[in-house]
Structures are given as C-alpha cells and as structure tokens.
Amino acid sequence: MNKAFLILEDGSVFEGESIGATGKSIGEVVFTTGMTGYIETLTDPSYFGQIVTQTFPLIGNYGVMNEDFESKKSWVRGYIVRELCEKPSNFRCEGSLGDFLKKQNIVGITGIDTRALTKKIREHGVMNGMLVSGTEAELKSAVEQCKKDNFSEIKNYKIENAVKSVQDGNGDITQSSVTGNTKKVVLFDFGAKKNIQRELEKRGCNVTVVPCDTTAEEVIKLSPDGIMLSNGPGDPAENVKIIEEIRKICEYGKIPVFGICLGHQMLALARGAKTSKLKYGHRGGNHPCKDAETGRVYITSQNHGYAVENTSLPPYAKMSFFNVNDGTVEGIEYTDIPAFSVQFHPEACGGPHDTNFLFDKFLKMMEAENAIK
C-alpha cells in the first residue's frame, strides 16, 4: 500500500496510508461526526470541493450499496478516515469502500490521527489542505514544493461555481411517474439529494426536477402545487441569479415553498436576510435543534458551512428552530407567504428521522392552499 500525506495550509503534515486513487487533490478540509451514512456523505453534492474527515474511527464496515447513493457520483475532493474496513459484512453489500474510492478517482488517506485533525479544525476553523499519495520520493517532493511556495497553491484554493458544477441531470427536466390523485411538486436541483425526491414520492407527490437556472416564470407555468428548494454546495450568496428567481416566486406568493439546507439559505437571502460562514460548520447526524414554539429538541442530520444570521431576519420571518449548541438559525417560518425552510436534513437517509414529519407539513400546506383556490 502506498503512503499518503495530508498537508494543511498552516504547514501541518499528517502521514498515513493511501486509499483510493493515487495523485494529489486540494480542497477545503472539513469533518463530519456521522457514525453511519458514509455512502450518503460521499455521494452528497453538498460536499463538492471538500476533503471530508470522518470522526468516527472505523469506516466502511458495511460496504457500498448503489441503491443508497444520493447522486450519480461522488463530489468530494478527498477522503480521510482513521481506519478503513477492508472486509465489509452486510447482506446488501455490493463492494468495498476502498474499491469505490478507486473507481470514483478519489484520493484518500487512512491511519492518521483524525481526533487531532478535528481538534485543529475546531480551534483554527475550516482550512484548505492537499491530499497526496504515491511513492515516498513523490510525497517528499510535494512537501518540499509546498514549503518552497509558502503553501500558496493550497491557500489559494476556493470553491466556486459550486451549484452549477453539481447538476446531476445535465440541465434536463425530469419527472417522476407517480399516478393517481397526486400533488405536483417542482424540485429545484441545486445539488439535490435523491432522498428528497423519494420522501415526496412516498407521500404520493409527482415530482418534476428542474435545473438550478430555471426561471420563476418557467416554474409558475408548470402549475405546481408546491415548490421544493433543495440542498446544495458552496456559498449561498454566490448564487445571485437563482436568488432573484426565488424572490420572484415569493412575490407571486401563491405556491407553497419548502427549502432545505442551501435552499433554506437562498430563500432567506431572497427575503432580505443575510448569511455568513461558520467557523467549522455543522456536519454529521447528531446535531440537536430546538423547536422555538414547543421547546422540543430534535436530533438532526446536517451538512453546511454557512448559516442565516439571526439578527438579519425581517419582521415577516420567524425563527422556528435553533441550534442548541450555538444558537444559530435552523428553521424559518414566513408569515406573509406560504413558505418555510430548515437548515438541517429531514430527509436524512442513514438517519436520524426525527424531523421527517416536515414533509407531511409541506403536504398540508399544499392542501390548504388548494382549498383557498
């Protein structure tokens, strides 16, 4: 097995063994606390441009199942684990995680102190890094070159055009085949996880998936009962044109809107709120969020590096959920239009499923709006 290095922009070097592809890859180093769901993590478009660290020590023990993919491929820039399980055991297993990484051409590393790396990110904040694997001579050469140019290649890396880059359907409009007395939902694909569509279809919705650059006029012409704004990667404020189209949909004000993660953030921006980058983000399946009205706490799955600023919410936007750990906005209800959004993932495949009821809430909102018509 080849050796591999993780080189951080501050000059730190972690030495381990190579898993996946050989070569080098630069990205934003983040960590996720999920104990399960590594396949969903690797195929979640929201991780575009990032080198993902799993804080749970053993990863890959149940192998890889294509049915659990959240998109057509992996979007991560690299993968870091403490220990990779090379002999998975699961009746659904279709291959090992190591083979998956190779097929997906992902550079990865195992055998490093992921706890020390996570502590460094928590203290310093998210930082860029380079994963490099190969011969010992190649690794030493890579480190020397980084030192020579003062790590500028790593420091200068920036995630850009993220939403455009992860379009899963090549810009096509696709439609589900649910029949009968169904609700018609338009799902904006900003890097949508497949399980959002699955949850809607479970509830009898006929889902039309439209690309990120679809206009408000085009969506309204489809006469949907509801509009879903999906998750996705990158800085929400970068998507100026998309936010403008969401603003037009809100001005129309007759179609219920449900936003998740990036969709939540861009809906807030369209309504006049602001977003900012978190020090190291929220990623994993154990984040506590409190319902601001009932006081009940739910355990949620999250994956985001930006958040809506609490103090920027306009008068017609009410914070419905907040993060118990740091008080950040986790949900917004809009009082002037039929719309709401959450920062966490109620569709989380791999769990937890505490907030799955929000899809039922969306259906009731569509039914109520139809009753008014």
Protein Blocks (a to p, Z undefined) as FASTA:
>chain_A
ZZdddddfkopacddddehjeddddddddddfbfghklmmmmmmklgoiacddfbfbghj
lopafklpcbfbdfbfbdcdfbdcfbdcdfkbgbdfklmmmmnopacdehiafklmmmmm
mmnopcdddddeddfklmmmmmmmmmmnoommmmmpccehklmmmomngopacddfbecj
ddddddddehiafklmmmmmmnopacddddfklcfklmmmnopabdcddddedjfklmmm
lmmmmmmmmmnopaccddehjlmmmmmmmnopacdddfkopadjkbccddfknopacddd
dddfbdcdfklpcfklccfbdcfklopafbdcdfkbccdddfbdfklghiaaklmmmmmm
mmmmmmmmmmmZZ
